[in-house]
Amino acid sequence: MLVRMTTMTSLDGRTHARAADVRRPAPDTTPFVSLRLADGGAPRGALSGAVRHAIEAHANLTPSQRLSLAAPSDLPRLYTRAEAAQLIDSLRAAGASVAVVAPHTY
């Protein structure tokens, strides 16, 4: 939302209020993304051992979340862009197909 402040002057030419620049909302500093695991790198879309190791090392999931994960599925938490980039690189190196679903800002 943009709010423009203007200068108010009286009829005799004196300024009553200072003009301010356009106010802009603060930039969002915590963008989050969701990741979708399209293929787990094993036959029939299952998760290969290398993909499971990458998930255990970089996905920061609870044990029950890791055990219930299958492909195709969305990973059950949001990641910062830096976390997502590292996880995507690890999963792709392990043979999985993964994509960013949608950026979220909170």
N, C-alpha and C positions, 0 to 999 in steps of 0.2 A: 504494500500500500504506500503510495507516494503522497506526501503532504507538502504543499507549497505554502511557505510563509511569505507574506507580502508586506511592504512598507505602508504604514498608515500615516497619512499626513492630514493636518487640519486645513481649513480654508485659508489660514494666514501663512501656510507654507512650512510650519514647524513639524518636525518628525516626532511622532509619539511612540513608535515601536521600531526596533531595528529589523531589517530584513534578514532572514536566515536562508541558508542554502536548502535545496530540496532534501528532505529527510528520506533516507532509504533504510529498509530493514537491514539488520546485521546479516552478513552472509552466513549461511548454514555451514558449520564446521564439522558436522558428524554425519556425512552421507553413508548410508548402509545399502547393501545390495543382497538380494537372494540369489542362490545358485541352484541350478537344476542339473542333476546328474542324468544325462540322457542314455549313456551306455557305460557299463561297468568294466568293459575290457575283457570279459569272458563270454563264452557261448551263451546265447539266449538272453543277453543283457545282464547276466549275473555279475557280481563284483569279483574281480580277480584278487589274488593275494596281494599283489603290489598296490592295487587301488585301496584295499582295506588298510594296508600299512600307511599309505599316504593320508587316508582319512584319520587314522589314529594319531598320526604325527602332527597334522596341521588343521584339522577341522574343529578342534575344541568341542567335541560332543561328549555327552555323558555316555557311560557304558551301554545303557539301555537304548539310547538313540543310535549308537553305532551298530548294535546288534539288529535293530529293526530296520536299518537302512537297506534298500534294494534299488535297483535301477529299472526303469526310469522313476525318479522321484526328486522332489525338492529337498535340499538339505534343511534340517529342522531349525535352523537359526539364521539370523542376519549377520553379515560380515562387513567390516569396514572395507574400503577399497584396497588398502594394503594387504589385509588378511585374505581377501578374495583373490587378489593377484597371485599371492604365494600359493594358496590352495589350488587354484586353477592350474598353475604351472606344474605343481606336484602331481595332480591327477592326470593331466595330459601326458606327462612323462611316464606315468604308470600305464597308459593305454586307455584311459577313460575319455568319454566325450562329456564335457561340462560347459555350461553357458550361464551367463548372467541373465536372470529372469527379468528383474525390474529394479531400478534404483528407488530407494526409499529415503526420505529425510524425516528425522524425528528430532 
